Amino acid sequence: MSEQNKVRTLFIINPNSGFKLTSQLIRGLMMSYPSVDYVLTKYAGHLTEIVKEKFNDYEVFVAAGGDGTVNELARAIENTEKIMAVFPLGSGNGFARELGFKFNLQWIINDIRKFNVIRIDTIKINNYTSINLSGVGLDSHIAHAFHLMPWRGIGSYVISAIKAIMPFKALEVTIKTNGNIYNDKYILVSIANTRQFGNNAIVAPMAKPDDGRYEILMVKPFPHYLYPIYLIKMFGGSIKPNKYINFLMCNGETIIETESREFHIDGEPVLLESPIKVTINKSSVLVIQTKRMRKKQISDIA
């Protein structure tokens, strides 16, 4: 990186992310970009401490890890002028995929060097910050089961999902938003800042992280024989409203009440007590714009 294009950048690497590609990333940084600094996290919450300690030393902080690492970095720089980027090392990488961050060191360095920046929203869910997609129901139940698995990765997630789907019972959920009340049995209620869970599974097709709104996906129980069809639609990005699925676009406060405490925030399991308060924090995080961002994924592209 030439001196005139040098942006003070710190890679914060989570060595415990899904595919454990830390050594490959470090080798690439040392060989090709020795002027770019990096540090490894050592325990939960360490990333936040690193950002606080190094806050005035860098302009761009890169979350090298999975969705949980990305979420922690977003929280650490939220409502500041520091900028985040993502080097995806997780098994889902939902936020990274939506914003065009790939497992390619040259691409991310080039994007940082160009230094085009966008502002995105975050979602407040009680005292938590969500940057991608959160919720309650089947996906949250799977997240809690996955958290207990002895190893990470897509294989563990698939095993957790298979074990969870069949015995899972729909939850009674009340949603108060946009002046309306929705009360029914749902297998899934998701609060989306972007379109996907991860692995290009598009579940909230209208969600964009920079439009001042969030999308709520509500899924009622449906016959098990339809699961393969919905999986195909989900990975094809073609899910539409029907008698089982409803979408709500919200820009104000939403209150969610349910008997379940098992929520997930960007894929990380948490326990929350109802009522759950959901609000939008507009333009609260700065993100490096990648060459691979598309209009269908984000609005603020020249």
HUWO-V473481 format. One record per pair of residues at least 6 apart in sequence whose C-alpha atoms are under 6 Angstrom apart, sorted by the first residue. I is the first residue (numbers start at 1). J is the second residue. Records with the same first field share a line. If there is no record, write none. Layout:
I: J + J
//
This chain:
5: 113
8: 58 + 59
9: 36 + 58 + 60 + 61
10: 37 + 38 + 61
11: 38 + 62
12: 38 + 39 + 40 + 62 + 63 + 64
13: 40 + 64
14: 40 + 41 + 65
15: 22
17: 65 + 66 + 89 + 90
18: 90 + 91 + 152 + 153
48: 76
59: 82
60: 83 + 84
61: 84
62: 84 + 85 + 86
63: 70 + 86
64: 86 + 87 + 88
65: 88 + 89 + 90
66: 88 + 89 + 90 + 93
67: 93
78: 284 + 285
79: 284
83: 286 + 287
84: 287
85: 287 + 288
88: 103
91: 153 + 154
92: 198 + 199
93: 198
94: 196 + 197 + 198
95: 132
99: 293
100: 290 + 292 + 293
111: 290
116: 289
117: 287 + 288 + 289
118: 286 + 287
119: 283 + 285 + 286
120: 209 + 210 + 283 + 285
121: 209 + 210 + 281 + 282 + 283 + 284
122: 130 + 131 + 281
123: 129 + 130 + 279 + 280 + 281
124: 278 + 279
125: 277 + 278
126: 276 + 277
130: 265
132: 193 + 194 + 266
133: 191 + 192 + 193 + 266
134: 190 + 191 + 264 + 265 + 266
135: 189 + 190 + 191 + 263 + 264
136: 189 + 263
137: 187 + 188
138: 187 + 188
140: 263 + 264
142: 160 + 161
143: 269
144: 269
145: 160
146: 157 + 160
170: 185 + 186 + 187
171: 185 + 186
172: 184 + 185
173: 183 + 184 + 257 + 258
174: 182 + 183 + 256 + 257
175: 181 + 182 + 255 + 256
176: 254 + 255
177: 254
186: 219 + 220
187: 219 + 220 + 221
188: 218 + 219
189: 217 + 218
190: 216 + 217
191: 215 + 216
192: 214 + 215
193: 207 + 209 + 214
194: 207 + 208 + 209
195: 202 + 203 + 204 + 205 + 207
196: 202 + 203
201: 234 + 235
202: 234 + 237
207: 215
208: 297 + 298
212: 282
213: 250 + 251
214: 249 + 250
215: 248 + 249
216: 247 + 248
217: 247
218: 245 + 246
219: 244 + 245
220: 244
233: 239
253: 278 + 279
254: 277 + 278
255: 276 + 277
256: 275 + 276
257: 274 + 275
261: 271 + 272 + 273
262: 271
263: 270 + 271
264: 270
//
